[in-house]
Amino acid sequence: MAKICKVLIVEDNDDVRLLMEEVFDAEGYLIRTARNGSEMHALIAAEPDFDMLVIDVSLPGSDNGLDLADAMAARGYSVILVSGDHLQVERMDQSGYPYLLKPFSVRSLIELIDQLLQAAAVECERAARRA
């Protein structure tokens, strides 16, 4: 699958965010990053054409990754959750969003993104045929 897609990573850990940015860039994705919900909202306002959002569940301050995910999914964005807090598993299960627990391999995240993008492309093709 051609990876000319645009992914927004919302991650407060600088090292994790920079590593993900480098790896995704090398894989052919267009990447933007945000440290928190405020930066995420500003990026989406300026560049609304994201194909996928990867959101850390445990963000500092008042930002709650699950709430951000709900708000973005309601606007039509595909969302993947990530978290190093294994106590969040039940909440992530209940959310219905695909998720990965840290530490995860970057390959696992790329494969999950590819699967979701392929599923979205199939659904778009089906909708176009019905129209």
N, CA, C and O atoms as a MOPAC input file, in Angstrom:
PM7 MOZYME 1SCF
protein

 N      0.84800 1    -1.18800 1     0.00000 1
 C      0.00000 1     0.00000 1     0.00000 1
 C      0.88600 1     1.24100 1     0.00000 1
 O      1.85700 1     1.30800 1     0.75300 1
 N      0.56800 1     2.19500 1    -0.81500 1
 C      1.30300 1     3.45600 1    -0.83100 1
 C      1.06100 1     4.16100 1     0.49300 1
 O     -0.07600 1     4.27300 1     0.94900 1
 N      2.12000 1     4.62900 1     1.09600 1
 C      1.99500 1     5.23700 1     2.41400 1
 C      2.00300 1     6.74500 1     2.33400 1
 O      2.52600 1     7.41800 1     3.22300 1
 N      1.43100 1     7.27500 1     1.28100 1
 C      1.32700 1     8.72200 1     1.19700 1
 C      0.07900 1     9.10100 1     1.97800 1
 O     -0.96300 1     9.43100 1     1.41200 1
 N      0.21900 1     9.04400 1     3.27800 1
 C     -0.88100 1     9.43700 1     4.14700 1
 C     -0.30900 1    10.31000 1     5.24400 1
 O      0.89300 1    10.30900 1     5.50900 1
 N     -1.19500 1    11.04600 1     5.86700 1
 C     -0.78200 1    12.04900 1     6.84200 1
 C     -1.24200 1    11.61700 1     8.22800 1
 O     -2.43000 1    11.41000 1     8.47400 1
 N     -0.26200 1    11.48500 1     9.13500 1
 C     -0.52300 1    10.99600 1    10.48100 1
 C     -0.13500 1    12.07300 1    11.49000 1
 O      0.92500 1    12.69100 1    11.38800 1
 N     -1.01000 1    12.27900 1    12.45800 1
 C     -0.72700 1    13.19000 1    13.56600 1
 C     -0.47800 1    12.35500 1    14.81300 1
 O     -1.32400 1    11.55800 1    15.21800 1
 N      0.68100 1    12.54500 1    15.41100 1
 C      1.04700 1    11.83800 1    16.63500 1
 C      0.94700 1    12.81700 1    17.79600 1
 O      1.59400 1    13.86400 1    17.79400 1
 N      0.12900 1    12.46800 1    18.79100 1
 C     -0.03500 1    13.28900 1    19.98500 1
 C      0.62700 1    12.53000 1    21.13200 1
 O      0.06200 1    11.57700 1    21.66900 1
 N      1.81600 1    12.96100 1    21.49200 1
 C      2.65000 1    12.24300 1    22.46400 1
 C      3.44900 1    13.25900 1    23.26900 1
 O      4.13900 1    14.10200 1    22.69500 1
 N      3.36100 1    13.18300 1    24.59300 1
 C      4.04900 1    14.15400 1    25.43200 1
 C      5.51500 1    13.81500 1    25.68600 1
 O      6.29600 1    14.70500 1    26.02300 1
 N      5.90400 1    12.56000 1    25.53400 1
 C      7.29300 1    12.16300 1    25.76800 1
 C      8.13300 1    12.54400 1    24.55500 1
 O      7.93700 1    12.00800 1    23.46400 1
 N      9.06200 1    13.46500 1    24.74700 1
 C      9.86800 1    13.98100 1    23.63600 1
 C     10.61900 1    12.88200 1    22.90100 1
 O     10.63000 1    12.85600 1    21.67000 1
 N     11.24700 1    11.97400 1    23.64100 1
 C     12.02600 1    10.91500 1    23.00300 1
 C     11.14500 1     9.99800 1    22.16200 1
 O     11.50100 1     9.65500 1    21.03500 1
 N     10.01400 1     9.60700 1    22.69900 1
 C      9.09400 1     8.72300 1    21.97000 1
 C      8.55800 1     9.44300 1    20.73500 1
 O      8.51800 1     8.87000 1    19.64600 1
 N      8.14900 1    10.69100 1    20.90500 1
 C      7.59700 1    11.46600 1    19.79500 1
 C      8.61700 1    11.63100 1    18.67000 1
 O      8.28300 1    11.44500 1    17.50000 1
 N      9.85700 1    11.97900 1    19.01400 1
 C     10.88600 1    12.16400 1    17.99500 1
 C     11.24300 1    10.85700 1    17.30200 1
 O     11.45000 1    10.83800 1    16.08800 1
 N     11.31900 1     9.77100 1    18.05500 1
 C     11.60200 1     8.46700 1    17.45700 1
 C     10.49800 1     8.07200 1    16.48300 1
 O     10.77800 1     7.63700 1    15.36600 1
 N      9.24400 1     8.22300 1    16.90500 1
 C      8.12400 1     7.88100 1    16.02900 1
 C      8.13600 1     8.74600 1    14.77100 1
 O      7.87400 1     8.25800 1    13.67200 1
 N      8.43900 1    10.01800 1    14.93600 1
 C      8.49100 1    10.92600 1    13.79200 1
 C      9.55200 1    10.47000 1    12.78700 1
 O      9.29100 1    10.43100 1    11.58500 1
 N     10.73000 1    10.13100 1    13.26800 1
 C     11.80700 1     9.68300 1    12.38200 1
 C     11.45500 1     8.39500 1    11.65600 1
 O     11.66900 1     8.27300 1    10.45000 1
 N     10.91000 1     7.43200 1    12.40100 1
 C     10.58400 1     6.13400 1    11.80900 1
 C      9.45900 1     6.27200 1    10.78700 1
 O      9.54800 1     5.71800 1     9.69100 1
 N      8.41400 1     6.99800 1    11.13100 1
 C      7.30100 1     7.15400 1    10.19700 1
 C      7.71300 1     7.92200 1     8.96000 1
 O      7.26500 1     7.61000 1     7.85700 1
 N      8.56000 1     8.91900 1     9.13000 1
 C      9.07300 1     9.66500 1     7.99200 1
 C      9.85800 1     8.72700 1     7.06700 1
 O      9.69200 1     8.77100 1     5.84800 1
 N     10.70200 1     7.89000 1     7.64300 1
 C     11.48000 1     6.93300 1     6.85300 1
 C     10.58100 1     5.91700 1     6.14500 1
 O     10.94900 1     5.39200 1     5.09500 1
 N      9.40600 1     5.63800 1     6.71300 1
 C      8.45300 1     4.69400 1     6.12200 1
 C      7.59400 1     5.33700 1     5.03400 1
 O      6.81400 1     4.64700 1     4.37800 1
 N      7.72800 1     6.63700 1     4.84000 1
 C      6.99900 1     7.30200 1     3.76500 1
 C      5.73100 1     8.01500 1     4.17700 1
 O      4.96200 1     8.44300 1     3.31700 1
 N      5.49200 1     8.15400 1     5.46600 1
 C      4.31300 1     8.87600 1     5.93600 1
 C      4.61300 1    10.37000 1     6.03100 1
 O      5.75800 1    10.76700 1     6.24800 1
 N      3.59500 1    11.18200 1     5.86900 1
 C      3.68700 1    12.61000 1     6.19300 1
 C      3.31100 1    12.71500 1     7.65900 1
 O      2.21900 1    12.30400 1     8.05200 1
 N      4.19700 1    13.25700 1     8.46200 1
 C      4.02000 1    13.23400 1     9.91300 1
 C      3.96900 1    14.64200 1    10.48300 1
 O      4.73100 1    15.52600 1    10.09100 1
 N      3.05600 1    14.81900 1    11.41100 1
 C      3.03200 1    16.01800 1    12.24400 1
 C      2.95400 1    15.50700 1    13.67900 1
 O      2.43100 1    14.42000 1    13.93000 1
 N      3.46600 1    16.28200 1    14.60500 1
 C      3.42800 1    15.86100 1    16.00600 1
 C      2.92100 1    16.98700 1    16.88500 1
 O      3.06500 1    18.16900 1    16.57400 1
 N      2.31900 1    16.57700 1    17.99800 1
 C      1.83700 1    17.51600 1    19.00900 1
 C      2.16800 1    16.93100 1    20.37500 1
 O      2.21700 1    15.71300 1    20.54500 1
 N      2.39400 1    17.80600 1    21.33800 1
 C      2.71800 1    17.37100 1    22.70000 1
 C      1.47600 1    17.21300 1    23.57400 1
 O      1.51300 1    16.52800 1    24.59600 1
 N      0.37600 1    17.85000 1    23.16700 1
 C     -0.81800 1    17.86300 1    24.01400 1
 C     -2.04400 1    18.19600 1    23.16300 1
 O     -1.94400 1    18.40700 1    21.95400 1
 N     -3.19200 1    18.23700 1    23.82100 1
 C     -4.43300 1    18.50400 1    23.11000 1
 C     -4.48900 1    19.87800 1    22.47000 1
 O     -5.04700 1    20.02900 1    21.38300 1
 N     -3.92300 1    20.88100 1    23.12400 1
 C     -3.93200 1    22.23600 1    22.55400 1
 C     -3.16800 1    22.28200 1    21.23900 1
 O     -3.64500 1    22.84500 1    20.25400 1
 N     -1.97600 1    21.68700 1    21.22800 1
 C     -1.19700 1    21.64400 1    19.99100 1
 C     -1.91600 1    20.81800 1    18.92200 1
 O     -1.89800 1    21.17400 1    17.74400 1
 N     -2.54500 1    19.71900 1    19.33300 1
 C     -3.28600 1    18.88300 1    18.39500 1
 C     -4.40100 1    19.68800 1    17.72300 1
 O     -4.53800 1    19.66800 1    16.50000 1
 N     -5.19100 1    20.39000 1    18.52600 1
 C     -6.30100 1    21.18200 1    17.97200 1
 C     -5.79800 1    22.26700 1    17.02500 1
 O     -6.40600 1    22.52100 1    15.98600 1
 N     -4.68200 1    22.90700 1    17.38900 1
 C     -4.11700 1    23.95500 1    16.52900 1
 C     -3.65800 1    23.36600 1    15.18700 1
 O     -3.87900 1    23.97100 1    14.13700 1
 N     -3.02500 1    22.20100 1    15.22000 1
 C     -2.58000 1    21.56900 1    13.97900 1
 C     -3.76500 1    21.16500 1    13.10800 1
 O     -3.74200 1    21.36100 1    11.89200 1
 N     -4.78600 1    20.60900 1    13.72100 1
 C     -5.95700 1    20.17700 1    12.95100 1
 C     -6.68400 1    21.38000 1    12.35900 1
 O     -7.22100 1    21.29800 1    11.25500 1
 N     -6.70300 1    22.48900 1    13.08100 1
 C     -7.33000 1    23.70200 1    12.54000 1
 C     -6.55800 1    24.20000 1    11.31800 1
 O     -7.15600 1    24.66300 1    10.34600 1
 N     -5.23300 1    24.10400 1    11.37200 1
 C     -4.39400 1    24.58400 1    10.26600 1
 C     -4.30100 1    23.56800 1     9.12800 1
 O     -4.19800 1    23.94800 1     7.96100 1
 N     -4.33700 1    22.27400 1     9.46600 1
 C     -4.16900 1    21.19900 1     8.48600 1
 C     -5.19400 1    20.10100 1     8.77000 1
 O     -4.85200 1    19.11100 1     9.41600 1
 N     -6.40600 1    20.24000 1     8.32000 1
 C     -7.45000 1    19.28300 1     8.69600 1
 C     -7.42500 1    17.95000 1     7.94000 1
 O     -8.28500 1    17.10000 1     8.17200 1
 N     -6.46400 1    17.75500 1     7.04800 1
 C     -6.49600 1    16.58900 1     6.16100 1
 C     -5.71600 1    15.37600 1     6.67400 1
 O     -5.08400 1    14.67600 1     5.88300 1
 N     -5.75000 1    15.12100 1     7.96700 1
 C     -5.06000 1    13.95700 1     8.52700 1
 C     -5.84300 1    12.68600 1     8.22600 1
 O     -7.07400 1    12.67400 1     8.26700 1
 N     -5.11100 1    11.61800 1     7.92300 1
 C     -5.72900 1    10.31500 1     7.68800 1
 C     -5.86100 1     9.51900 1     8.98100 1
 O     -6.74700 1     8.67400 1     9.10900 1
 N     -4.98700 1     9.79000 1     9.92700 1
 C     -4.93600 1     8.98700 1    11.14000 1
 C     -4.35600 1     9.81500 1    12.27300 1
 O     -3.44600 1    10.61800 1    12.07000 1
 N     -4.89700 1     9.60900 1    13.47700 1
 C     -4.35000 1    10.23900 1    14.67300 1
 C     -3.90400 1     9.14500 1    15.62700 1
 O     -4.65400 1     8.20700 1    15.89800 1
 N     -2.69000 1     9.26100 1    16.13300 1
 C     -2.16400 1     8.35300 1    17.14800 1
 C     -2.07200 1     9.17800 1    18.42100 1
 O     -1.28700 1    10.12200 1    18.50100 1
 N     -2.88300 1     8.81700 1    19.42300 1
 C     -3.01600 1     9.64600 1    20.62200 1
 C     -2.61100 1     8.86600 1    21.86400 1
 O     -3.11600 1     7.77300 1    22.12000 1
 N     -1.69100 1     9.44300 1    22.63300 1
 C     -1.29800 1     8.86500 1    23.91400 1
 C     -2.44500 1     9.08800 1    24.90200 1
 O     -2.98100 1    10.19200 1    24.99800 1
 N     -2.81200 1     8.05000 1    25.62400 1
 C     -3.92800 1     8.14500 1    26.56500 1
 C     -3.56900 1     9.03300 1    27.75600 1
 O     -4.40000 1     9.81400 1    28.22000 1
 N     -2.35100 1     8.91800 1    28.24300 1
 C     -1.93900 1     9.63600 1    29.45600 1
 C     -1.11500 1    10.86600 1    29.09700 1
 O      0.11100 1    10.80900 1    29.00400 1
 N     -1.80500 1    11.95900 1    28.90000 1
 C     -1.15200 1    13.22900 1    28.59400 1
 C     -1.14300 1    14.09700 1    29.84900 1
 O     -2.01700 1    13.94400 1    30.70200 1
 N     -0.17700 1    15.00400 1    29.97800 1
 C     -0.11100 1    15.84200 1    31.17600 1
 C     -1.21800 1    16.89300 1    31.19500 1
 O     -1.81700 1    17.22400 1    30.17200 1
 N     -1.46100 1    17.39600 1    32.38700 1
 C     -2.43500 1    18.47200 1    32.52500 1
 C     -3.85200 1    17.98800 1    32.36200 1
 O     -4.18500 1    16.86400 1    32.73700 1
 N     -4.68000 1    18.83400 1    31.80400 1
 C     -6.11300 1    18.53000 1    31.68600 1
 C     -6.44000 1    17.69500 1    30.45200 1
 O     -7.57800 1    17.25500 1    30.28800 1
 N     -5.45200 1    17.47200 1    29.58200 1
 C     -5.70600 1    16.68700 1    28.37300 1
 C     -5.85900 1    15.21300 1    28.71700 1
 O     -4.99700 1    14.62100 1    29.36700 1
 N     -6.95600 1    14.63300 1    28.27600 1
 C     -7.21200 1    13.21100 1    28.46100 1
 C     -7.24900 1    12.60200 1    27.07100 1
 O     -8.08400 1    12.97700 1    26.24800 1
 N     -6.34800 1    11.66500 1    26.80600 1
 C     -6.25400 1    11.07300 1    25.47500 1
 C     -7.53700 1    10.41700 1    25.01000 1
 O     -7.86600 1    10.48100 1    23.82600 1
 N     -8.27200 1     9.78400 1    25.92000 1
 C     -9.53800 1     9.14600 1    25.52600 1
 C    -10.57600 1    10.18500 1    25.11600 1
 O    -11.31400 1     9.98300 1    24.15200 1
 N    -10.63200 1    11.29900 1    25.85100 1
 C    -11.56400 1    12.37200 1    25.47700 1
 C    -11.17600 1    12.98900 1    24.13800 1
 O    -12.03800 1    13.28200 1    23.31000 1
 N     -9.87000 1    13.18400 1    23.92800 1
 C     -9.40500 1    13.71000 1    22.64200 1
 C     -9.76700 1    12.75600 1    21.51000 1
 O    -10.19600 1    13.18500 1    20.43900 1
 N     -9.59100 1    11.46400 1    21.75500 1
 C     -9.92100 1    10.45800 1    20.74000 1
 C    -11.40800 1    10.50600 1    20.40200 1
 O    -11.78000 1    10.46300 1    19.22900 1
 N    -12.25200 1    10.59300 1    21.41500 1
 C    -13.70400 1    10.67400 1    21.16900 1
 C    -14.05500 1    11.90300 1    20.34600 1
 O    -14.85000 1    11.82400 1    19.40900 1
 N    -13.46500 1    13.03000 1    20.69400 1
 C    -13.75900 1    14.27900 1    19.97700 1
 C    -13.30600 1    14.18500 1    18.52100 1
 O    -14.01200 1    14.64000 1    17.62100 1
 N    -12.15300 1    13.60800 1    18.29100 1
 C    -11.63100 1    13.51000 1    16.91700 1
 C    -12.37900 1    12.45100 1    16.10600 1
 O    -12.62000 1    12.64500 1    14.91500 1
 N    -12.74300 1    11.34900 1    16.73000 1
 C    -13.52700 1    10.32500 1    16.02400 1
 C    -14.89500 1    10.88000 1    15.63300 1
 O    -15.41800 1    10.56000 1    14.56500 1
 N    -15.47000 1    11.71100 1    16.49900 1
 C    -16.76000 1    12.33200 1    16.19000 1
 C    -16.64900 1    13.25800 1    14.97900 1
 O    -17.64400 1    13.52100 1    14.30400 1
 N    -15.45400 1    13.74500 1    14.70500 1
 C    -15.22400 1    14.60600 1    13.53900 1
 C    -14.79600 1    13.80000 1    12.31600 1
 O    -14.49000 1    14.37000 1    11.26900 1
 N    -14.77500 1    12.47400 1    12.45100 1
 C    -14.48800 1    11.61900 1    11.30600 1
 C    -13.05800 1    11.13700 1    11.17900 1
 O    -12.71300 1    10.51200 1    10.17600 1
 N    -12.22100 1    11.40800 1    12.15600 1
 C    -10.83100 1    10.97000 1    12.09000 1
 C    -10.68700 1     9.53700 1    12.59800 1
 O    -11.37300 1     9.13400 1    13.53700 1
 N     -9.79500 1     8.77500 1    11.97400 1
 C     -9.42100 1     7.46100 1    12.49000 1
 C     -8.43700 1     7.67100 1    13.62400 1
 O     -7.56200 1     8.53400 1    13.54700 1
 N     -8.58400 1     6.87000 1    14.68700 1
 C     -7.78300 1     7.05900 1    15.88600 1
 C     -7.17400 1     5.74100 1    16.34300 1
 O     -7.82300 1     4.69500 1    16.31800 1
 N     -5.92000 1     5.81400 1    16.75800 1
 C     -5.25300 1     4.71100 1    17.44900 1
 C     -4.77100 1     5.26800 1    18.77500 1
 O     -4.19300 1     6.35400 1    18.82700 1
 N     -5.00900 1     4.52100 1    19.84800 1
 C     -4.54200 1     4.92200 1    21.16600 1
 C     -3.24500 1     4.19400 1    21.48900 1
 O     -3.04200 1     3.05200 1    21.07400 1
 N     -2.37500 1     4.85700 1    22.22700 1
 C     -1.17900 1     4.22600 1    22.77500 1
 C     -1.08000 1     4.62700 1    24.24100 1
 O     -1.50200 1     5.71500 1    24.63300 1
 N     -0.50900 1     3.72100 1    25.04900 1
 C     -0.33900 1     4.05000 1    26.45600 1
 C      0.71200 1     3.15400 1    27.08700 1
 O      0.81900 1     1.96900 1    26.77200 1
 N      1.48200 1     3.74600 1    27.98000 1
 C      2.41600 1     2.99700 1    28.79500 1
 C      1.80700 1     2.63500 1    30.13300 1
 O      2.41500 1     1.90800 1    30.92000 1
 N      0.60900 1     3.13500 1    30.39800 1
 C     -0.09400 1     2.86700 1    31.65200 1
 C     -0.99100 1     1.65200 1    31.44400 1
 O     -2.09200 1     1.76300 1    30.90600 1
 N     -0.51300 1     0.50900 1    31.87200 1
 C     -1.25200 1    -0.73000 1    31.65200 1
 C     -2.52400 1    -0.80800 1    32.49500 1
 O     -3.33500 1    -1.71400 1    32.30500 1
 N     -2.70300 1     0.12100 1    33.41300 1
 C     -3.94500 1     0.19500 1    34.17000 1
 C     -5.08000 1     0.77200 1    33.31900 1
 O     -6.24400 1     0.73400 1    33.72000 1
 N     -4.73700 1     1.30400 1    32.14800 1
 C     -5.73200 1     1.89900 1    31.24800 1
 C     -6.34200 1     0.88100 1    30.27500 1
 O     -7.20400 1     1.23800 1    29.47200 1
 N     -5.90500 1    -0.37600 1    30.34100 1
 C     -6.34200 1    -1.37600 1    29.36000 1
 C     -7.85900 1    -1.50900 1    29.32800 1
 O     -8.45200 1    -1.53400 1    28.25000 1
 N     -8.48700 1    -1.59200 1    30.48100 1
 C     -9.94100 1    -1.74900 1    30.50400 1
 C    -10.63700 1    -0.55900 1    29.83800 1
 O    -11.56900 1    -0.74100 1    29.05600 1
 N    -10.18600 1     0.64500 1    30.14600 1
 C    -10.78700 1     1.83700 1    29.53400 1
 C    -10.56100 1     1.84900 1    28.02100 1
 O    -11.45300 1     2.22700 1    27.26100 1
 N     -9.36700 1     1.43300 1    27.58500 1
 C     -9.08800 1     1.40700 1    26.14700 1
 C     -9.91900 1     0.32800 1    25.46900 1
 O    -10.41100 1     0.52900 1    24.35900 1
 N    -10.07800 1    -0.81600 1    26.12700 1
 C    -10.95400 1    -1.86200 1    25.57900 1
 C    -12.37200 1    -1.33100 1    25.39600 1
 O    -12.99800 1    -1.55400 1    24.36000 1
 N    -12.86900 1    -0.63100 1    26.40300 1
 C    -14.23400 1    -0.10300 1    26.36200 1
 C    -14.39800 1     0.99100 1    25.32300 1
 O    -15.49900 1     1.20800 1    24.81700 1
 N    -13.31300 1     1.68200 1    25.00000 1
 C    -13.39400 1     2.78800 1    24.04200 1
 C    -13.72900 1     2.29700 1    22.63500 1
 O    -14.35200 1     3.01600 1    21.85300 1
 N    -13.31700 1     1.08700 1    22.32100 1
 C    -13.55100 1     0.56400 1    20.98400 1
 C    -12.48500 1     0.96200 1    19.97100 1
 O    -12.52500 1     0.50500 1    18.82900 1
 N    -11.54000 1     1.79700 1    20.36300 1
 C    -10.46700 1     2.20200 1    19.44900 1
 C     -9.36400 1     1.15100 1    19.47000 1
 O     -9.10700 1     0.53800 1    20.50600 1
 N     -8.71700 1     0.94300 1    18.33900 1
 C     -7.54400 1     0.06900 1    18.37400 1
 C     -6.46600 1     0.73800 1    19.22200 1
 O     -6.35400 1     1.96300 1    19.25400 1
 N     -5.67400 1    -0.08700 1    19.90700 1
 C     -4.64100 1     0.48500 1    20.76600 1
 C     -3.44100 1    -0.44400 1    20.85700 1
 O     -3.50800 1    -1.63700 1    20.56100 1
 N     -2.34300 1     0.16300 1    21.28100 1
 C     -1.11400 1    -0.57000 1    21.56700 1
 C     -0.59700 1    -0.11400 1    22.91600 1
 O     -0.68700 1     1.06100 1    23.27000 1
 N     -0.05000 1    -1.06800 1    23.66700 1
 C      0.56000 1    -0.75600 1    24.94800 1
 C      2.06300 1    -0.59000 1    24.77600 1
 O      2.71500 1    -1.37300 1    24.08500 1
 N      2.59600 1     0.43500 1    25.41200 1
 C      4.04000 1     0.65400 1    25.39800 1
 C      4.67700 1    -0.31300 1    26.39000 1
 O      4.07200 1    -0.59700 1    27.42400 1
 N      5.83200 1    -0.81300 1    26.12600 1
 C      6.59600 1    -0.58200 1    24.90000 1
 C      6.05600 1    -1.46300 1    23.77400 1
 O      5.80700 1    -2.65300 1    23.96900 1
 N      5.88300 1    -0.87700 1    22.62100 1
 C      5.46000 1    -1.62200 1    21.44200 1
 C      6.49300 1    -1.39300 1    20.36000 1
 O      7.25500 1    -0.42700 1    20.39800 1
 N      6.50700 1    -2.29700 1    19.39500 1
 C      7.43600 1    -2.09000 1    18.28900 1
 C      6.81500 1    -1.09400 1    17.32500 1
 O      5.60100 1    -1.07700 1    17.12600 1
 N      7.64300 1    -0.28500 1    16.74300 1
 C      7.15400 1     0.67100 1    15.75800 1
 C      6.53200 1    -0.08700 1    14.59600 1
 O      5.55500 1     0.37400 1    14.00700 1
 N      7.08300 1    -1.23200 1    14.26700 1
 C      6.53000 1    -2.07000 1    13.19400 1
 C      5.06800 1    -2.42000 1    13.50200 1
 O      4.22900 1    -2.40000 1    12.60100 1
 N      4.75500 1    -2.74200 1    14.76900 1
 C      3.37300 1    -3.06500 1    15.14700 1
 C      2.44600 1    -1.88500 1    14.89700 1
 O      1.32500 1    -2.06000 1    14.41800 1
 N      2.91400 1    -0.68000 1    15.22300 1
 C      2.09800 1     0.51400 1    15.00600 1
 C      1.91000 1     0.77100 1    13.51300 1
 O      0.80700 1     1.10500 1    13.07900 1
 N      2.94900 1     0.62300 1    12.74000 1
 C      2.84600 1     0.82900 1    11.29100 1
 C      1.87900 1    -0.17500 1    10.67700 1
 O      1.06300 1     0.18200 1     9.82700 1
 N      1.97000 1    -1.43400 1    11.10800 1
 C      1.04900 1    -2.45500 1    10.59300 1
 C     -0.39500 1    -2.13700 1    10.95800 1
 O     -1.29400 1    -2.32100 1    10.13700 1
 N     -0.62700 1    -1.66400 1    12.17300 1
 C     -1.98000 1    -1.30700 1    12.58900 1
 C     -2.50900 1    -0.13200 1    11.76800 1
 O     -3.66200 1    -0.14800 1    11.34000 1
 N     -1.68900 1     0.86800 1    11.55000 1
 C     -2.10200 1     1.99900 1    10.71900 1
 C     -2.42600 1     1.53600 1     9.30600 1
 O     -3.44300 1     1.93400 1     8.73800 1
 N     -1.57100 1     0.70200 1     8.73800 1
 C     -1.82400 1     0.19100 1     7.38700 1
 C     -3.14500 1    -0.57300 1     7.31800 1
 O     -3.90800 1    -0.41000 1     6.36600 1
 N     -3.41700 1    -1.41100 1     8.32800 1
 C     -4.67700 1    -2.16700 1     8.35700 1
 C     -5.87900 1    -1.23900 1     8.38500 1
 O     -6.84700 1    -1.45100 1     7.65400 1
 N     -5.82300 1    -0.21100 1     9.22500 1
 C     -6.94800 1     0.71600 1     9.33700 1
 C     -7.12400 1     1.53600 1     8.06300 1
 O     -8.25100 1     1.79500 1     7.64200 1
 N     -6.02500 1     1.94100 1     7.45400 1
 C     -6.12200 1     2.69300 1     6.20200 1
 C     -6.67900 1     1.82100 1     5.08400 1
 O     -7.46800 1     2.29500 1     4.26700 1
 N     -6.28100 1     0.55900 1     5.03600 1
 C     -6.82000 1    -0.35100 1     4.02900 1
 C     -8.30800 1    -0.58200 1     4.24200 1
 O     -9.08000 1    -0.59900 1     3.28400 1
 N     -8.71400 1    -0.76100 1     5.50600 1
 C    -10.13600 1    -0.94200 1     5.81000 1
 C    -10.93500 1     0.29400 1     5.42900 1
 O    -12.04200 1     0.17900 1     4.90200 1
 N    -10.38500 1     1.47300 1     5.68900 1
 C    -11.07000 1     2.71800 1     5.32700 1
 C    -11.18600 1     2.84000 1     3.81300 1
 O    -12.21600 1     3.28700 1     3.31000 1
 N    -10.14800 1     2.45000 1     3.07900 1
 C    -10.19500 1     2.52300 1     1.61400 1
 C    -11.25500 1     1.58100 1     1.07000 1
 O    -11.97600 1     1.93200 1     0.13600 1
 N    -11.35500 1     0.39600 1     1.64100 1
 C    -12.38000 1    -0.56000 1     1.19900 1
 C    -13.76500 1     0.00900 1     1.47000 1
 O    -14.65000 1    -0.08300 1     0.61900 1
 N    -13.95900 1     0.59100 1     2.63300 1
 C    -15.26800 1     1.16400 1     2.98100 1
 C    -15.60700 1     2.32400 1     2.04700 1
 O    -16.75900 1     2.46800 1     1.63700 1
 N    -14.62600 1     3.14700 1     1.71000 1
 C    -14.85700 1     4.25900 1     0.78600 1
 C    -15.26300 1     3.73000 1    -0.59300 1
 O    -16.14900 1     4.29100 1    -1.23700 1
 N    -14.62400 1     2.66500 1    -1.03800 1
 C    -14.97100 1     2.07200 1    -2.33100 1
 C    -16.39900 1     1.53200 1    -2.30600 1
 O    -17.14300 1     1.70600 1    -3.27200 1
 N    -16.78800 1     0.87900 1    -1.21000 1
 C    -18.14700 1     0.34900 1    -1.08000 1
 C    -19.17200 1     1.48500 1    -1.09800 1
 O    -20.20600 1     1.38400 1    -1.75800 1
 N    -18.88300 1     2.54400 1    -0.38400 1
 C    -19.79800 1     3.69600 1    -0.33600 1
 C    -19.93400 1     4.32100 1    -1.71500 1
 O    -21.02900 1     4.72100 1    -2.10800 1
 N    -18.83700 1     4.40900 1    -2.45100 1
 C    -18.87600 1     4.99300 1    -3.79600 1
 C    -19.72400 1     4.13400 1    -4.72300 1
 O    -20.44100 1     4.66600 1    -5.57000 1
 N    -19.65300 1     2.82100 1    -4.57800 1
 C    -20.46200 1     1.93200 1    -5.41900 1
 C    -21.94800 1     2.02600 1    -5.08800 1
 O    -22.79500 1     1.86600 1    -5.96700 1
 N    -22.26200 1     2.28500 1    -3.82100 1
 C    -23.66500 1     2.40400 1    -3.41900 1
 C    -24.27600 1     3.71500 1    -3.86900 1
 O    -25.49000 1     3.80600 1    -4.05100 1
 N    -23.44100 1     4.73700 1    -4.05200 1
 C    -23.94600 1     6.07900 1    -4.40100 1
 C    -24.38700 1     6.16100 1    -5.84200 1
 O    -24.83500 1     7.21600 1    -6.29200 1

